[in-house]
Amino acid sequence: MGVGGQQTEAAVVFSWEEVQKHCSRNDRWLVISRKVYNITQWAKRHPGGSHVIGHYAGEDATEAFTAFHPDQTFVQKFLKPLLIGELAATEPSQEGNKNAAIIQDFETLRTQVEKEGLFKAKPLFFCLHLSHILLLEALAWMMVWYWGTSWTLTLLCAVMLATSQAQAGWLQHDFGHLSVFKKSKWNHLVHKFVIGHLKYGIKKIKHMPYNHQHQYFFLLGPPLLVPVVFNLQNLNVMISRRSWVDLAWYLSFYIRYFSCYVPLYGFFGSVALNLFVRFLESHWFVWVTQMNHLPMNIDHDKNRDWITMQLQATSNIEKSFFNDWFSGHLNFQIEHHLFPRMPRHNYHLVAPRVRALCDKHGISYQMKTLWQGMTDVVR
């Protein structure tokens, strides 16, 4: 065994010094619950992507692993072949630069809210949310079909469609975070339907000059991100990766849309209407998703404990019925980051306890008005 590891009858044990050496692209170890895993080859097959799991190479990944994996018993069958040993009994459970007291208190809180059922979704909430999306879509079409395509009615139709698309965006986000169904496969299946058929697909853009975003934000961000950038990115990803199922879902959206609106507006009129809807939706999407993050301290990971790292880069917007609906409950961005699998209708229940934990350990818990969140982005 290499430096820092020694063979015993029970297991191969390692020091943190040895684990931290294995953090390169071609040599990755990580620690979960004091067990040491070699993920060098597995990272390429990781369902969440190699970048996510590789980010924790040479580090303790216990908190992130717990946060993102709903069925840890199922995941163990993938971890078992990767197990190479465990931390020596004399080693702490985390790296020395992490606050063990904060980690323990947060784990206690997470365990408590799980026992209280705050990770269980309310089917009625999500059924009603889906229903109001479908209702908006239907009413928008019926309005211009019955009363005509005047400029006023067309503008109202576009607003209604943009609203349904924005709300569908929050709904696909719920399924993407595995926070609706107990089984991951059901979340993935419905996520395909919502993001593909109801929304035509949105993927995160991984390669953009984010360090220069203050120079292009107002030109590229709110007005063009959804109608232009996301569309081109989606097509490029689906075709280059030969994701034909995703492409079929993507096309199903446009088949449905043009079947409804070409008879009313003609082909070019329907294209123009869709672009205007995307233009409106893009402003909604960008301002809501950025107001919790852009004004915060976004930097390279400094390998801090989970709660400290999330609170440094995240802030909340005050709770109200409108704010909850308008932002898809992402006004509780802090709680969403700490408990990414928690159904969003429970964020307000855990928020006071998160704030109390932050106060106890001197961690800043930022709460803003909706207006302040927007103006901070401009600032």
Protein Blocks (a to p, Z undefined) as FASTA:
>chain_A
ZZhiacdfkbccddfklmmmmmcfklccddeehiacdfklmmmmomnbjklmmmmgoiaf
klmmmmmmmblmlmmmmmmmmpgbdcdfkbcfbdfkbcfklmmmmmmmmmmmmmnopmbc
cfklmmmmmmmmmmmmmmmmmmmmmnopcfklmmmmmmmmmmmmmmmmmmmmmmmnopmb
mblklmmmmmmmmmmmmnnpaaddfbdcfklmmmmmmmmmmmmmmmmmmmmmmmmmmmmn
opaklmmmmmmmmmmmmmmmmmmnommlmmmmmmmmmmmmmmmmmmmmmmmmmmmccddd
ehiafklmmmmmgccddddfklmmmnoopmmmmlmmmmmmbcfklmmmmmmmmmmmmmmn
opacddddfklmmmmmmZZ
